[in-house]
Amino acid sequence: MSASSFNKATMYPANPGFKVTKSGLLSLVQDLGRYGCHNIGLTTGGPLDPYAFKWANRLLANELNASAIEISIGGLALEALVDTRICITGAEIEFTINGINQPQWQSLAVTAGDNINFGFVSSGVRSYLAVRDGFDIEPTFGSTSTVVREGLGGVNGTKLLDGQFLPCANFEGNDSHLKLATIPEYKTDICLRVILGYQHHAFTALQKRRFFSSVYRVSEHCDRMGYRLTGPEIKPAVDGILSEGICLGAIQVPANGQPIVLMNDRQTIGGYPKLGSVLSADLAKLAQCAQGATIRFEQISIEDAHNILHLDKVAFAAMNSVKIEAICLQPQ
């Protein structure tokens, strides 16, 4: 259906938004995450690549926590029932509006009746679709982030399904067309920085040296809960510990000696020994890796981690003026 033949008064006249015509492999509504709920067993959720997620919102002048869609691998298709602007960031993915290829990392106008179709990723794993002012989704426990295992967030606590409706506000102003001048590169050979945890004494110096000097590969068992790696075995001096709270990026080592890096949808407690934690700023690189990618680890101090995170925050704010190009477009 073309925009010219679409009758705005006939479908969802009081509720503008998008209709899901094809849900794709795994498309999830996300905001920046559900915090303060670990004590009742609810995990954080949120985007696996928060950098790309934040840029999708920022390029639309949204609040950074505005609800958007995380598209894993691809295959999503939407029909616009609204006049607004969208932005797609993250993994490189072919997508079209009414059959015409469109660029990523910039804001684009859509009108009611437009069809937005995504192919499949060619670099990276996860892309992000944001809409001007965010999708209007009712929060659950303070967040719209979808955690399918818990049945919370998003639309009815599930991944997007064919026929679902995603409400959002109309935006018909003559807005600027913003694009990011420097686009991240998603690699399949990465190094992750690690802060040792208090349980690292359960691993001998030899075991730790083996871990930090080895190359691991992402196994087929990688998802939003955790990335299982394959490579040299790391054996702690204990078989298990009492279950305790688990932080984002924790590196668990189960009985088979193959490390697991825990991600956003991790369980809130666990009983495997933990060597340390991957720096949160590096987890996006891991989340954009598919099966077979090679992973190396580098030890850093907690002081280094604080400095890196602070500098990243300053750099993100500074890019507002030096790496965003604003091009005023004529009304379409």
Phi, psi and omega in degrees: 000126181274161180298326183291333182262000184277129178259106184297338184277352187262338183229124177047050185299329181265354185226079178294154180167214181229141174258133177279110178266338175208122191281339182079184184290311178202099179243126188230137169288132179220146158244200186284355172130166183253106185250154177082016183240007180298330182292343175249016172085013180261130182277180189279317187065208181091172184291138177288336175240083184296333178298309179295321179300312182296322180292325177301319178285320184295322180289351175252008182063030177273165163297145185295337181269006181299142183292132179223184181245128171268121182253112178266123178073311177134198177092359181285144174220135182230152170246126180282132173242030190204154170262121184197195174233148179231165175212135179241125179232185176087214185307145179291122185215137177281128175215154184230154168242116184054040176083000182255126180301142183232154180274156174266173175059035172202158181279142184225142179276139170230152178234160181305131183102346179291145175250125182248119184235132179252136171277224181234153187296145175247343177208124187090186184232322190237128176248162183230132178246115176248155179233151181305126182071005174079160175285139185271082183249137180289126179293151173237121187052043172082007183209151174265000183300132181272123171239101188299321181301325181267351181066034184238153172082179177058218177258104179063024175072017182240168167297163179298141180237152178305134177091349179291156182245132180245101183287148172200168184277152170292147171218111185240014181286166177273077185277161175286154177260109185254143175216151179273127185283327181247112186260135180299151176252128182261118187254160178253009176222103189231161175241130181250132179275138188233135172256122179297142177261178184292343179271006183294342178290346176284354179245132180291165178301323179295317180297318179293321178296321178297316181299312186281350179253001185257164174250131178245161176238147176289126181278177177289346181264075178226129181206194183289343177281316183188160177251112175275133183247154176239139181166201180303138181289140174244120186247117174284165180280354178237151181277334182189171180224169172296141180301139181211169180299148184237132181267163175299132178086001180302140179257098178275147176235101179284186186297333180280357176077007181263118187296149174234123175265119186275137187248197190300323183265022180300158171294156184277340177224158178195163186238015175273146174299146183237126180287324182174203181223141174287138176306131184304325181294342181266348186294332177298323178298319179292319182295339179266009178261137176261177178307135178096346178297149182262137186234133172238159181234146178227130180279135173228165179272166177296327177293318176301318181298315179300316181296316181299314182294321178295315180295323177298319179296317179295318181296320179298317179293321183292333182292352178301329185250335189257341185231012174247131177256130177253123180236114181283124182257155172287148177305140182271000000 
